[in-house]
Amino acid sequence: MCAEDGSFPGLYCSNILSNPWLSDGHTMILSAAWGSTLVVLTVDILSGDVSRISPCTSEFSWDVLTLDGDNIIAVCSSPVDVPEIKYGYLVGNASDNTKWNWLDISSPITKCSEKVRSLLSSKEFSIMSIPVRDASENLTKGASKPYEAIFASSKSKKHDACDPMIVVLHGGPHCVSLSSFSKSSAFLCSLGFSLLIVSYRGSLGFGEEAVQSLPGRVGSQDVNDVLAAIDHVIGMGFADHAKIAAVGISHGGFLTTHLIGQAPDKFAAAAARNPVCNFALMVGTTDIPDWCYFEAFGSEAKSSFTATPSAEHLALFYDKSPISHISKVKTPTLMLLGSKDLRVPITDGLQYARALREKGVEVKVMMFPDDIHELDRPRTDFESFLNIGVWFKMYCS
């Protein structure tokens, strides 16, 4: 499926309410990714009609919390705006989805100090459309269409100088970075960094052809998309090419370590959280070896998969991996690893860190003994981004 400009890209929904139905019995309310935003949709299961009912003019993300009869309670937020509760009600009937109105019904549900609120009030964000650079004739129409990046920054420049910029990269790779509030991203932004949050091709919310364009091209297509997004904001005068850092988790860490190897002069600092650094090592130790084959081999994965990879397979895995570019890396790198990670076992990150030390590259490893792949325990999340902020301040200010 190829999503035309502004049209429904397909249903990318991570959860559904236990009772998502309006009183007519055939209209479902849910939230789904539509590009870089989370939107509220109605789905008529009789006609198949899908309508966006959260404001089309808003780049904020909207997430349904529950239904109140035929009314909707949702939460609305942005990268620089804390979540607020909205109450949606239908003026007319369910077949006329243009008549949904939304009311503010409470103060922000995320409590924050006046200092934090003041810091965030000086920030703004926008969603940028990034043209595909050097699109191949072999790409489908959907894979050749622009992808998106969220850019969060100060509302005004200081002395006409750009703030240092952090490139934020999601994992998956078939996930998406949404324009919703994230404490970690807001924290980094409040430290004086601009954020470039890239949803490279292969991300959800842009149509199935875009999603399926990435398997078999990891380490090249996704890396080039991120580099093109960086060049896009530099070309617009929004970033200083000498003050760029990158951070990502899992496949985002894969991209972070690829970027500092493939574009070693572009990044002043990097932070990789449970990164995939060597497919050839990971495939024998992970709980998802099939994922390694799918992302590295693409359409040939099903026929190629085996529990005992051949020398040829291991060579391809290595060539697709950040470790293959280790000789070029010179960027100071912070590695954050969960000791109980079964998805990307710590051997992957430790091998990469040891290789950096062997080269004399500045590297710091933080181990979280009780964490699995997500590194999302509250204390871990706090300590991770506190140290990431310090690391980037040290090398990228």
C-alpha positions in Angstrom: 0.0 0.0 0.0 1.3 3.5 -0.9 -0.1 6.4 1.1 -0.9 9.4 -1.1 -0.1 12.8 0.3 -2.3 13.4 3.4 -4.3 10.3 2.9 -4.9 7.4 5.3 -1.6 5.5 5.4 -3.0 2.2 6.8 -3.9 1.1 10.4 -0.8 1.3 12.6 -2.4 0.8 16.0 -0.5 -0.6 19.1 -3.6 -1.1 21.3 -7.4 -1.0 21.3 -9.7 -0.2 24.1 -11.5 -3.1 25.8 -14.8 -1.5 24.6 -14.0 0.8 21.6 -17.6 1.0 20.2 -20.0 3.9 19.9 -23.7 3.2 20.6 -24.4 2.4 16.9 -22.6 -0.9 17.4 -20.4 -0.6 14.3 -18.2 2.5 14.8 -14.9 1.9 16.5 -12.8 4.6 18.2 -9.0 4.1 18.3 -5.7 5.8 18.1 -3.2 5.1 15.3 0.1 6.5 13.8 -0.5 8.8 10.9 3.0 9.8 9.8 4.7 11.3 12.9 1.5 12.0 14.7 -0.8 9.8 16.8 -4.4 10.6 15.7 -7.9 9.6 16.8 -9.8 7.6 14.2 -13.3 6.3 13.7 -13.5 3.0 11.8 -16.9 1.9 10.5 -16.7 -1.9 10.3 -19.8 -2.1 8.0 -18.7 0.3 5.3 -14.9 0.2 5.9 -14.8 3.9 6.2 -11.9 5.4 8.2 -12.0 9.0 9.4 -9.6 11.1 11.3 -11.5 13.0 14.0 -8.7 14.6 16.0 -7.9 18.1 14.6 -6.3 17.8 11.2 -4.6 21.2 11.7 -2.8 20.0 14.8 0.7 18.4 14.8 0.2 17.3 18.4 -0.4 13.7 19.1 -3.8 12.5 20.4 -4.3 9.2 22.3 -7.7 7.8 23.3 -7.9 7.0 27.0 -11.5 5.8 27.3 -15.1 6.4 26.0 -17.8 8.1 28.0 -20.9 6.8 26.2 -20.6 8.3 22.7 -18.0 10.8 23.9 -14.2 10.5 24.0 -11.7 11.2 26.7 -8.2 11.6 25.1 -4.8 13.0 25.9 -3.1 15.5 23.7 0.6 16.4 23.9 3.7 17.4 21.9 7.5 17.0 22.4 7.5 20.4 24.2 3.9 20.4 25.6 3.0 18.3 28.6 -0.1 16.0 28.2 -3.6 17.6 28.7 -6.9 15.9 28.8 -9.4 16.5 26.0 -13.1 15.7 25.8 -14.5 15.0 22.4 -18.2 15.0 21.6 -20.2 14.5 18.4 -22.4 17.2 17.1 -24.9 15.4 14.8 -24.5 11.7 14.3 -21.6 9.2 13.9 -21.8 9.1 10.1 -20.8 12.8 10.0 -17.3 12.8 11.5 -16.6 16.4 10.6 -18.8 17.4 13.6 -16.5 16.3 16.4 -15.7 19.1 18.9 -12.9 19.0 21.5 -12.9 20.7 24.9 -10.1 21.2 27.5 -11.4 19.6 30.7 -8.5 19.8 33.1 -5.1 21.2 33.9 -2.1 19.2 32.6 -2.0 15.7 34.0 1.8 15.7 34.1 2.8 17.7 37.1 5.9 19.9 36.6 7.4 22.8 38.3 7.1 26.4 37.1 10.8 26.2 36.2 10.2 23.3 33.9 7.1 24.9 32.5 9.1 28.1 31.8 11.8 26.1 30.1 9.4 24.3 27.8 7.5 27.5 27.0 10.6 28.8 25.3 10.6 25.8 22.9 8.7 25.0 19.7 8.5 22.1 17.3 7.5 21.3 13.8 7.2 18.2 11.6 9.5 18.4 8.5 9.0 16.5 5.3 12.3 15.1 4.1 12.7 14.2 0.4 14.3 10.9 -0.4 17.8 11.5 -1.6 19.1 9.5 -4.6 15.9 7.4 -4.9 16.5 4.2 -6.9 14.4 3.1 -9.8 14.0 -0.2 -8.0 12.1 1.5 -5.2 8.3 1.3 -5.1 6.3 4.5 -5.2 5.6 4.4 -1.5 9.3 3.9 -0.7 10.2 6.9 -2.8 7.9 9.3 -1.0 9.2 11.8 1.6 9.6 10.6 5.2 9.4 12.9 8.3 11.5 14.3 11.1 10.3 16.2 14.2 12.4 19.3 14.9 12.2 20.7 18.4 14.2 23.9 19.2 14.3 27.2 21.0 11.9 29.8 19.7 14.7 32.3 19.3 18.4 32.0 18.5 21.0 33.5 20.8 23.3 35.9 18.9 22.2 34.2 15.6 23.9 31.0 16.7 22.3 27.6 16.5 21.9 25.4 19.5 23.8 22.1 19.5 21.6 19.4 18.0 20.8 15.8 19.1 19.6 13.4 16.5 17.1 11.0 18.2 16.6 7.6 16.6 13.9 5.0 17.4 14.3 1.3 17.5 12.4 -1.5 15.9 13.2 -0.6 13.2 9.5 -0.8 12.3 8.3 1.6 15.0 7.8 5.4 14.7 8.8 8.5 16.6 5.6 10.3 17.4 5.0 14.0 18.2 3.9 13.2 21.8 5.5 14.2 25.0 8.6 12.4 26.2 10.2 13.3 29.5 13.6 12.2 28.3 13.4 14.3 25.1 12.0 17.3 26.9 14.8 17.0 29.4 17.5 17.1 26.6 15.7 19.9 24.9 15.6 21.9 28.2 19.3 21.6 28.5 19.7 23.8 25.4 19.8 21.2 22.7 17.7 21.2 19.5 16.3 17.7 18.7 16.0 16.1 15.3 13.7 13.1 15.8 13.9 11.1 12.6 11.3 8.5 11.3 13.4 7.0 8.5 11.8 4.9 5.8 10.8 1.6 7.4 9.0 3.4 10.2 5.3 2.8 10.7 2.6 5.3 9.7 3.7 6.0 6.2 2.2 3.1 4.3 3.2 -0.5 3.8 5.5 0.1 0.8 7.6 2.4 2.9 7.7 -0.1 5.8 8.8 -3.0 3.5 11.5 -1.0 1.7 13.9 -1.3 4.6 14.5 -5.1 5.2 17.6 -6.1 3.3 18.7 -2.4 3.2 19.5 -1.8 6.9 22.8 0.0 7.4 22.4 1.8 4.1 18.9 3.1 3.4 18.1 4.0 7.0 21.6 5.6 7.5 21.3 7.7 4.4 17.8 8.8 5.4 19.2 10.1 8.7 22.1 11.8 7.1 19.8 13.5 4.5 17.6 14.7 7.4 20.6 16.2 9.1 21.7 17.9 5.9 18.2 19.2 5.4 18.2 21.1 8.8 21.7 22.3 8.3 20.8 23.6 4.9 17.8 25.5 6.5 20.2 27.2 8.9 18.8 25.4 11.9 21.9 23.4 13.0 25.6 23.9 13.3 27.5 21.1 11.5 30.1 21.1 14.2 27.7 20.5 17.1 25.7 17.4 16.3 25.2 14.3 18.6 23.2 11.1 18.1 21.3 8.9 20.5 19.3 5.8 19.9 18.1 2.5 21.4 18.3 -1.0 19.8 18.0 -0.4 16.1 18.3 3.3 16.9 21.6 2.4 18.6 22.5 0.4 15.4 22.0 3.6 13.5 23.9 5.7 16.0 27.0 3.4 15.8 26.6 3.1 12.0 26.5 6.9 11.6 29.7 7.6 13.6 31.4 5.0 11.4 30.0 6.0 8.0 30.1 9.7 8.7 32.9 10.0 11.3 33.4 13.8 10.8 29.7 14.6 11.4 29.2 13.8 15.0 30.7 15.4 18.1 29.3 12.8 20.5 27.1 9.7 20.5 25.1 7.6 23.0 23.9 4.1 22.2 21.4 2.2 24.3 21.5 -1.6 24.0 22.6 -1.2 20.4 22.9 -3.8 17.7 26.5 -3.5 16.7 27.3 -6.9 15.1 24.6 -9.0 13.5 27.2 -11.9 13.1 27.6 -12.0 16.9 24.0 -11.3 17.8 22.4 -14.0 15.6 23.9 -16.7 17.7 22.9 -15.3 21.1 19.6 -13.3 20.7 16.1 -14.6 21.4 15.1 -13.4 17.9 17.6 -14.8 15.4 14.8 -14.6 12.7 14.8 -10.8 13.1 18.5 -10.7 12.2 17.8 -12.7 9.0 14.7 -10.6 8.1 16.4 -7.2 8.5 19.7 -8.3 6.8 18.4 -10.5 4.1 15.0 -9.0 3.3 12.8 -11.0 1.0 15.3 -13.9 1.0 15.2 -14.3 4.8 12.6 -17.1 4.9 14.5 -19.3 2.5 17.9 -18.4 4.1 17.1 -18.8 7.8 19.0 -21.4 9.7 20.0 -21.9 13.3 23.6 -22.5 12.1 24.5 -19.6 9.8 27.1 -20.4 7.1 30.3 -18.5 6.7 28.7 -16.6 3.8 25.7 -15.6 6.0 28.0 -14.5 8.8 30.0 -12.4 6.3 26.8 -10.7 5.1 25.8 -10.1 8.7 29.1 -8.5 9.4 29.0 -6.3 6.4 25.6 -5.0 7.4 26.8 -4.1 10.9 28.3 -1.0 12.5 31.3 -3.1 13.6 32.4 -3.2 9.9 33.1 0.6 10.1 34.9 0.6 13.4 38.2 1.6 11.9 36.8 5.0 11.0 35.1 5.9 14.3 36.5 8.8 16.3 33.4 10.1 18.1 33.3 10.0 21.9 30.7 7.3 22.6 28.6 6.5 25.7 27.3 2.9 25.8 24.3 2.1 28.0 23.6 -1.7 28.4 21.1 -3.8 30.2 22.7 -6.9 31.8 19.5 -9.0 31.4 18.9 -8.1 27.8 18.0 -11.2 25.8 17.1 -9.3 22.6 20.5 -7.7 22.1 22.8 -9.4 24.6 25.4 -7.2 26.2 28.2 -9.0 24.4 27.2 -7.0 21.3 27.8 -3.6 22.9 30.8 -4.7 25.0 32.6 -6.0 21.8 32.0 -2.6 20.2 33.2 -0.7 23.2 36.4 -2.8 23.5 37.1 -2.2 19.8 36.7 1.6 20.4 39.1 1.4 23.4 41.6 -0.6 21.3 41.5 2.3 18.8 42.0 4.9 21.5 38.5 6.4 21.0 36.9 7.9 24.1 34.2 5.5 25.3 32.2 5.0 28.6 30.1 2.0 29.4 27.2 2.1 31.8 25.8 -1.3 32.9 22.4 -1.7 34.4 22.4 -5.1 36.2 18.6 -5.5 36.5 17.5 -4.2 33.1 16.3 -6.0 30.0 16.2 -4.6 26.5 14.0 -1.5 27.0 16.1 0.1 29.8 12.8 1.6 31.0 12.9 1.1 34.8 12.4 4.5 36.3 15.8 4.7 38.0 17.5 3.5 34.9 15.6 5.9 32.7 16.6 8.8 35.0 20.3 7.8 35.3 20.5 7.1 31.5 19.4 10.5 30.3 21.1 12.4 33.1 24.4 10.8 31.9 23.5 11.3 28.2 22.9 15.0 28.9 26.2 15.3 30.7 28.1 13.4 28.0 26.6 15.6 25.2 27.2 18.8 27.2 30.9 17.7 27.6 31.5 17.1 23.9 28.8 19.0 22.0 28.4 22.5 23.6 
